[in-house]
Amino acid sequence: MYVFEKFTGPKCTSLKEYEETFKVNVPERFNFGFDVLDEVAKKDPNKLALVWTNNKGDEKNFTFGEMAALSNKAANYLLSIGIKKGDKVMLTLKRHYSFWYTMLALCKIGAIVIPATHLLTKKDIIYRANAAGIKMMICVAESECCEHIEAAQPECPSVELKAIVGKRDNWLDYQAGVEAASDVLDLADDQKSENDDIMILYFTSGTSGMPKMVAHSFTYPLGHIPTAVYWHNCAPDGLHLTVADTGWGKAVWGKLYGQWLNETAVFVYDHDKFIPDEMLKVIEKHKITTFCAPPTIYRYFIKEDLDKYDLSSIKYATTAGEPLNPEVFTKFKSATGLDIMEGFGQTETTLTIANFIGSTPRTSSMGRPSPLYDIDIVNDEGEPCSPGESGEIVIRTDKGVPPGMFLGYYRDEEMTNNAWHDNIYIPEM
């Protein structure tokens, strides 16, 4: 039995079965670090979890056993310097492999992780630190963000600690601290997370105003089972690549939760500038089996002579983030034989609409509703629309709130109630 089946039952074998029967059974106390990473590590410690490479030719592989041990070491180090359950830690780690074991370490100790892009300026950092009450920042040395954090810190009274992956004066040496820590993690029961605790906090921009703080609970990873299993079509013996920086929500969609729930190895290409030829060569060399990227990446791919690359290892291709141009769909299929399966979701949710496995994609169509969500189209009075009638896409929660749905906008009850009231959530498109 694969680990995700503990929460869903046996994998559905057809689109019809998936749409009619799929559900997630949420345990009373779920923690991805203990209940997924550690469980896979116990079952098969030598199973490949992460393949990391960069544009300089460096490569590192990590097994589930190694990731479990590293996450314990990172957890013990963070505890030793004063990070505890409920504390907020911002990660600006780009695509460095430390992101994965740090995410799991913070999950295990019940701290709140705030992934952030390295493009943040001093002003952005001040806003985030003070809006959320961030206690610690962990950053990679190869980033101007280090300088911006240093400049911002005098105006961020909650920030007590800053650690660096690399070397920098007046910063804690994060990797050295992790390496020196014990790989045995022993937590008291009151140190462990509850399902409704905040696990992850994302800053996301809407159509106006300052970025919103989207809070997700510890059941959030379970909402990504459809993402990896029924949309990305990941295989437990496969190697999945989603093109995304770890500062954005798409990273945990395609580079962590659903993939490891399915026991699929994640591939990471650590680079600063996207060069189509280089990425295509990386895909060919490492024999990526499932691939997801925004339509912009595919647009650049089809401008290349794709016959120069052996992409035959790719068995499935998906996309999200913006509308997919029909011309891109057609040209990519002509070159590779692969349909590009679209999907849609928000930072506030997981995957809500998609061309799931077993479906026939139509260009300019996002697909069908995920069975995890009760999706409807309503008119101005909030009543379901008749066939052919235009309306607004909403998520109904009167029958229950699915795992993957956000808790609300952190510290903003009014904004939460405006978007989600009377058991209807109205996504901001």
C-alpha positions as CSV (number, residue, x, y, z in Angstrom):
1,M,0.0,0.0,0.0
2,Y,1.3,3.4,-0.9
3,V,1.2,6.0,1.8
4,F,-1.5,8.2,0.3
5,E,-3.9,5.2,0.2
6,K,-3.9,5.2,4.0
7,F,-6.0,8.4,3.7
8,T,-8.0,7.7,0.5
9,G,-8.3,3.9,0.1
10,P,-7.1,2.1,-3.1
11,K,-6.3,4.3,-6.0
12,C,-9.3,4.9,-8.3
13,T,-8.8,3.1,-11.7
14,S,-11.0,5.3,-13.9
15,L,-12.1,8.9,-14.2
16,K,-15.7,7.9,-13.4
17,E,-14.7,6.1,-10.2
18,Y,-12.5,9.0,-9.2
19,E,-15.2,11.6,-9.7
20,E,-17.9,9.5,-7.9
21,T,-16.0,8.0,-5.0
22,F,-12.8,9.9,-4.2
23,K,-12.5,11.3,-0.8
24,V,-9.8,12.0,1.8
25,N,-10.1,10.5,5.3
26,V,-8.4,13.0,7.6
27,P,-6.9,11.6,10.8
28,E,-7.6,13.3,14.1
29,R,-4.0,14.4,14.2
30,F,-2.1,14.7,11.0
31,N,1.5,15.9,10.5
32,F,3.1,15.5,7.1
33,G,6.6,15.2,8.6
34,F,5.7,12.2,10.8
35,D,2.8,10.6,8.9
36,V,4.3,10.8,5.4
37,L,8.0,11.4,5.3
38,D,8.9,9.3,8.3
39,E,6.5,6.5,7.3
40,V,7.9,6.2,3.8
41,A,11.4,6.3,5.3
42,K,10.6,3.4,7.7
43,K,9.1,1.4,4.9
44,D,11.8,2.0,2.3
45,P,14.6,4.2,3.6
46,N,16.7,3.8,0.4
47,K,13.8,5.0,-1.9
48,L,14.8,8.1,-3.8
49,A,13.0,11.3,-2.6
50,L,14.9,14.2,-4.2
51,V,17.2,14.7,-7.1
52,W,18.9,18.1,-7.0
53,T,21.1,19.6,-9.7
54,N,22.1,23.1,-10.6
55,N,23.3,25.0,-13.7
56,K,26.9,24.6,-12.6
57,G,26.8,20.8,-12.9
58,D,26.5,20.0,-9.2
59,E,24.3,17.1,-8.3
60,K,22.9,15.6,-5.0
61,N,20.5,12.8,-4.4
62,F,18.5,12.3,-1.2
63,T,16.6,9.2,-0.1
64,F,13.5,9.3,2.1
65,G,15.6,7.9,4.9
66,E,18.2,10.7,4.5
67,M,15.4,13.4,4.3
68,A,13.8,12.1,7.5
69,A,17.1,12.3,9.3
70,L,17.9,15.7,8.0
71,S,14.5,17.0,8.9
72,N,15.0,15.7,12.5
73,K,18.5,17.4,12.6
74,A,17.1,20.7,11.4
75,A,14.2,20.4,13.8
76,N,16.6,19.9,16.8
77,Y,18.8,22.8,15.7
78,L,15.8,25.1,15.4
79,L,14.5,24.1,18.8
80,S,18.0,24.6,20.3
81,I,18.0,28.3,19.1
82,G,14.5,29.0,20.4
83,I,12.1,28.2,17.6
84,K,9.0,26.5,18.9
85,K,5.5,25.6,18.0
86,G,3.6,28.5,16.6
87,D,6.7,30.6,15.8
88,K,6.9,32.0,12.3
89,V,9.9,31.4,10.1
90,M,10.4,32.9,6.7
91,L,12.3,30.8,4.1
92,T,14.1,32.5,1.2
93,L,15.9,29.5,-0.1
94,K,15.3,29.7,-3.9
95,R,15.7,26.1,-5.2
96,H,18.4,25.0,-2.7
97,Y,17.8,21.5,-1.4
98,S,17.8,22.8,2.2
99,F,14.3,24.0,1.5
100,W,12.9,20.5,1.6
101,Y,14.3,19.3,5.0
102,T,13.6,22.7,6.5
103,M,10.0,22.7,5.5
104,L,9.6,19.2,7.1
105,A,11.6,20.3,10.2
106,L,9.3,23.2,10.8
107,C,6.2,21.0,10.2
108,K,7.4,18.5,12.7
109,I,7.9,21.0,15.5
110,G,4.7,22.9,14.7
111,A,6.3,26.1,13.6
112,I,4.6,28.2,10.9
113,V,6.6,28.4,7.7
114,I,6.4,31.4,5.4
115,P,8.0,30.6,2.0
116,A,9.2,33.8,0.2
117,T,10.7,34.7,-3.1
118,H,14.3,36.1,-3.2
119,L,13.0,39.1,-5.2
120,L,11.7,40.8,-2.0
121,T,13.0,44.2,-1.3
122,K,13.6,46.0,2.0
123,K,10.0,47.4,1.9
124,D,8.5,44.0,1.2
125,I,10.4,42.4,4.0
126,I,9.4,45.0,6.6
127,Y,5.8,44.6,5.6
128,R,5.8,40.8,5.9
129,A,7.8,40.7,9.1
130,N,5.5,43.1,10.9
131,A,2.2,41.9,9.4
132,A,2.9,38.3,10.4
133,G,5.1,38.7,13.4
134,I,8.0,36.7,11.9
135,K,10.6,35.5,14.4
136,M,13.3,34.0,12.2
137,M,14.5,34.3,8.6
138,I,16.5,31.7,6.7
139,C,18.1,32.8,3.5
140,V,20.6,31.5,0.9
141,A,23.8,33.5,0.6
142,E,23.6,33.7,-3.2
143,S,20.8,36.3,-3.0
144,E,20.5,40.1,-2.7
145,C,17.7,39.3,-0.3
146,C,20.3,38.9,2.4
147,E,21.2,42.6,2.1
148,H,17.6,43.6,2.1
149,I,16.9,41.6,5.3
150,E,19.9,43.3,7.0
151,A,18.6,46.7,6.0
152,A,15.0,45.8,7.1
153,Q,15.8,44.3,10.4
154,P,16.0,47.5,12.5
155,E,12.4,48.1,11.5
156,C,11.3,44.6,12.2
157,P,11.1,44.2,16.0
158,S,9.7,40.6,16.0
159,V,12.7,39.3,14.0
160,E,15.1,37.8,16.5
161,L,17.1,35.4,14.4
162,K,18.5,35.2,10.9
163,A,20.4,32.2,9.5
164,I,22.3,31.8,6.2
165,V,22.8,28.8,3.9
166,G,26.3,29.6,3.1
167,K,28.6,32.1,4.9
168,R,27.9,35.7,5.9
169,D,29.1,37.8,8.9
170,N,26.6,38.2,11.7
171,W,24.3,35.4,10.5
172,L,23.9,32.0,12.0
173,D,25.5,29.2,9.9
174,Y,22.4,27.2,9.2
175,Q,24.0,24.2,7.6
176,A,26.6,23.9,10.3
177,G,24.0,24.0,12.9
178,V,21.9,21.3,11.2
179,E,24.9,19.1,10.7
180,A,25.9,19.2,14.4
181,A,22.4,18.4,15.6
182,S,21.0,15.0,16.6
183,D,18.9,13.1,14.1
184,V,16.7,11.7,16.8
185,L,13.7,14.0,17.5
186,D,11.8,13.6,20.8
187,L,8.9,15.9,21.2
188,A,6.5,16.1,24.2
189,D,2.8,15.7,23.3
190,D,2.1,19.4,24.0
191,Q,4.8,20.3,21.5
192,K,3.0,18.5,18.6
193,S,0.7,20.2,16.1
194,E,-3.1,19.9,15.9
195,N,-5.0,19.7,12.7
196,D,-6.4,23.2,13.0
197,D,-3.1,24.9,13.8
198,I,-1.5,27.1,11.1
199,M,1.2,25.1,9.3
200,I,2.0,27.4,6.3
201,L,1.4,31.1,5.6
202,Y,1.6,32.6,2.1
203,F,1.6,36.2,1.1
204,T,-0.4,36.5,-2.1
205,S,-1.3,39.6,-4.1
206,G,-4.9,40.2,-5.1
207,T,-6.2,42.8,-7.5
208,S,-5.6,45.7,-5.1
209,G,-4.0,46.5,-1.8
210,M,-1.1,44.9,0.1
211,P,-0.5,41.2,-0.2
212,K,-2.9,39.0,1.8
213,M,-1.8,36.4,4.3
214,V,-3.3,33.1,3.4
215,A,-3.2,30.6,6.3
216,H,-3.3,26.8,5.8
217,S,-3.7,24.1,8.4
218,F,-1.7,21.0,9.0
219,T,-4.2,19.0,6.8
220,Y,-3.3,21.1,3.8
221,P,-0.9,18.5,2.3
222,L,-3.7,16.0,2.0
223,G,-5.5,18.3,-0.4
224,H,-2.6,17.8,-2.8
225,I,-3.3,14.1,-3.4
226,P,-5.4,14.9,-6.5
227,T,-2.6,17.2,-7.7
228,A,0.1,14.6,-7.9
229,V,-1.9,11.3,-8.3
230,Y,-4.8,12.3,-10.5
231,W,-3.5,15.4,-12.4
232,H,0.3,15.2,-12.6
233,N,-0.1,11.4,-13.0
234,C,3.0,10.9,-11.0
235,A,4.3,7.3,-10.6
236,P,6.0,6.0,-7.4
237,D,8.9,4.9,-9.6
238,G,9.0,8.2,-11.6
239,L,10.8,11.4,-11.4
240,H,8.7,14.6,-11.4
241,L,9.7,18.1,-12.4
242,T,7.5,21.1,-11.7
243,V,9.1,24.4,-12.7
244,A,8.6,26.7,-9.8
245,D,10.7,28.7,-7.3
246,T,10.2,27.7,-3.7
247,G,9.0,31.2,-2.8
248,W,5.7,30.6,-4.6
249,G,2.8,28.3,-3.7
250,K,3.2,26.2,-6.9
251,A,6.4,24.8,-5.4
252,V,4.5,22.7,-2.7
253,W,1.9,21.8,-5.4
254,G,4.5,20.2,-7.6
255,K,7.7,19.7,-5.6
256,L,6.7,18.3,-2.3
257,Y,3.3,17.3,-0.7
258,G,1.4,15.3,-3.3
259,Q,4.5,13.8,-4.9
260,W,5.9,12.5,-1.6
261,L,2.4,11.3,-0.6
262,N,2.6,9.2,-3.8
263,E,6.2,8.3,-3.0
264,T,7.4,9.9,-6.2
265,A,10.9,11.3,-6.4
266,V,11.0,15.1,-7.0
267,F,13.5,16.6,-9.4
268,V,14.9,20.1,-8.8
269,Y,16.9,22.2,-11.3
270,D,18.5,25.0,-9.4
271,H,19.0,27.9,-11.7
272,D,18.6,31.7,-11.8
273,K,17.8,32.4,-15.5
274,F,15.5,30.2,-17.6
275,I,17.3,29.1,-20.7
276,P,15.0,26.7,-22.8
277,D,17.9,24.8,-24.3
278,E,19.5,24.1,-20.9
279,M,16.3,22.9,-19.3
280,L,15.5,20.7,-22.2
281,K,19.0,19.1,-21.9
282,V,18.4,18.6,-18.2
283,I,15.1,16.9,-18.9
284,E,16.7,14.6,-21.4
285,K,19.7,13.8,-19.2
286,H,17.8,12.9,-16.1
287,K,14.9,11.2,-17.9
288,I,12.1,13.2,-16.3
289,T,8.9,11.1,-16.4
290,T,6.2,13.7,-15.5
291,F,6.5,17.4,-16.1
292,C,4.5,20.5,-15.1
293,A,5.3,24.1,-16.0
294,P,3.4,27.4,-16.7
295,P,2.3,27.9,-20.3
296,T,5.2,30.5,-20.8
297,I,7.7,27.7,-20.5
298,Y,6.0,25.6,-23.1
299,R,5.8,28.7,-25.4
300,Y,9.6,28.9,-25.2
301,F,10.0,25.2,-25.7
302,I,8.1,25.1,-29.0
303,K,10.4,27.9,-30.3
304,E,13.3,25.4,-30.0
305,D,13.9,22.6,-32.5
306,L,12.5,19.9,-30.2
307,D,13.7,17.1,-32.5
308,K,17.2,17.8,-31.1
309,Y,16.2,16.5,-27.7
310,D,15.2,13.1,-26.6
311,L,12.1,13.8,-24.5
312,S,10.7,10.3,-24.7
313,S,11.0,9.7,-21.0
314,I,8.2,12.2,-20.4
315,K,5.0,10.3,-20.1
316,Y,2.7,13.1,-18.9
317,A,2.6,16.9,-19.2
318,T,0.6,19.4,-17.2
319,T,0.3,23.2,-16.9
320,A,-1.3,25.9,-14.7
321,G,-0.8,29.5,-13.8
322,E,-2.2,31.2,-16.9
323,P,-4.4,30.3,-20.0
324,L,-2.8,27.9,-22.4
325,N,-2.6,29.1,-26.0
326,P,-4.2,26.5,-28.4
327,E,-1.2,26.9,-30.7
328,V,1.2,25.9,-27.9
329,F,-0.9,22.8,-27.1
330,T,-1.0,21.8,-30.8
331,K,2.7,22.3,-31.5
332,F,3.9,20.6,-28.3
333,K,1.7,17.6,-29.1
334,S,2.9,17.4,-32.6
335,A,6.6,17.4,-31.4
336,T,6.1,15.0,-28.4
337,G,2.8,13.2,-28.8
338,L,1.8,14.6,-25.4
339,D,-1.4,16.4,-24.5
340,I,-0.8,19.3,-22.1
341,M,-3.4,18.8,-19.3
342,E,-4.5,22.1,-17.7
343,G,-5.4,22.7,-14.1
344,F,-6.5,25.6,-11.9
345,G,-6.4,26.5,-8.3
346,Q,-5.4,29.3,-5.9
347,T,-3.1,30.0,-3.1
348,E,-6.3,29.7,-0.9
349,T,-7.0,26.2,-2.2
350,T,-5.4,23.3,-3.8
351,L,-6.2,22.1,-7.3
352,T,-9.9,22.8,-7.8
353,I,-10.4,22.3,-11.6
354,A,-8.3,20.2,-14.0
355,N,-8.1,17.8,-16.9
356,F,-7.6,14.8,-14.7
357,I,-6.2,11.5,-15.9
358,G,-8.6,9.6,-18.1
359,S,-10.2,12.9,-19.4
360,T,-9.9,14.2,-23.0
361,P,-8.5,17.8,-22.9
362,R,-10.1,20.5,-24.9
363,T,-8.0,23.6,-25.7
364,S,-9.0,26.7,-23.8
365,S,-10.7,24.5,-21.1
366,M,-9.4,24.2,-17.6
367,G,-11.2,20.8,-17.2
368,R,-13.6,19.4,-14.7
369,P,-14.2,20.1,-11.0
370,S,-12.1,18.2,-8.5
371,P,-14.2,15.8,-6.4
372,L,-12.5,17.2,-3.3
373,Y,-14.4,20.5,-3.8
374,D,-18.1,21.2,-4.1
375,I,-17.9,23.7,-7.0
376,D,-20.9,25.5,-8.4
377,I,-21.8,28.4,-10.7
378,V,-24.2,30.9,-9.2
379,N,-26.1,34.0,-10.2
380,D,-26.2,37.4,-8.4
381,E,-28.7,35.9,-5.9
382,G,-26.4,33.0,-5.1
383,E,-28.6,30.5,-6.8
384,P,-27.2,27.8,-9.1
385,C,-27.2,28.9,-12.7
386,S,-29.2,27.1,-15.4
387,P,-27.3,25.5,-18.3
388,G,-26.0,28.2,-20.6
389,E,-26.4,30.9,-18.0
390,S,-23.4,33.0,-17.0
391,G,-22.4,33.2,-13.4
392,E,-19.7,33.1,-10.9
393,I,-17.6,30.1,-9.9
394,V,-17.8,29.4,-6.2
395,I,-16.9,26.7,-3.7
396,R,-19.7,25.5,-1.4
397,T,-18.7,24.4,2.1
398,D,-22.0,23.7,3.7
399,K,-21.3,19.9,3.5
400,G,-17.8,20.3,5.0
401,V,-14.5,22.1,4.4
402,P,-12.2,19.9,2.4
403,P,-8.5,19.5,3.3
404,G,-6.6,22.0,1.2
405,M,-9.0,24.8,1.8
406,F,-7.5,27.7,3.6
407,L,-8.3,28.7,7.2
408,G,-8.8,32.3,6.2
409,Y,-6.8,35.5,5.7
410,Y,-4.5,35.7,8.7
411,R,-5.3,38.7,11.1
412,D,-8.0,39.9,8.7
413,E,-11.5,38.6,9.7
414,E,-13.3,41.2,7.5
415,M,-11.5,40.2,4.3
416,T,-12.1,36.5,5.2
417,N,-15.8,37.1,5.7
418,N,-16.1,39.1,2.5
419,A,-14.6,36.2,0.5
420,W,-16.2,33.3,2.4
421,H,-19.7,33.7,3.9
422,D,-22.9,31.7,4.1
423,N,-20.8,28.6,3.4
424,I,-19.9,29.9,0.0
425,Y,-16.3,30.9,-1.0
426,I,-16.0,33.2,-3.9
427,P,-12.5,32.9,-5.5
428,E,-11.0,36.2,-6.7
429,M,-10.2,35.6,-10.4
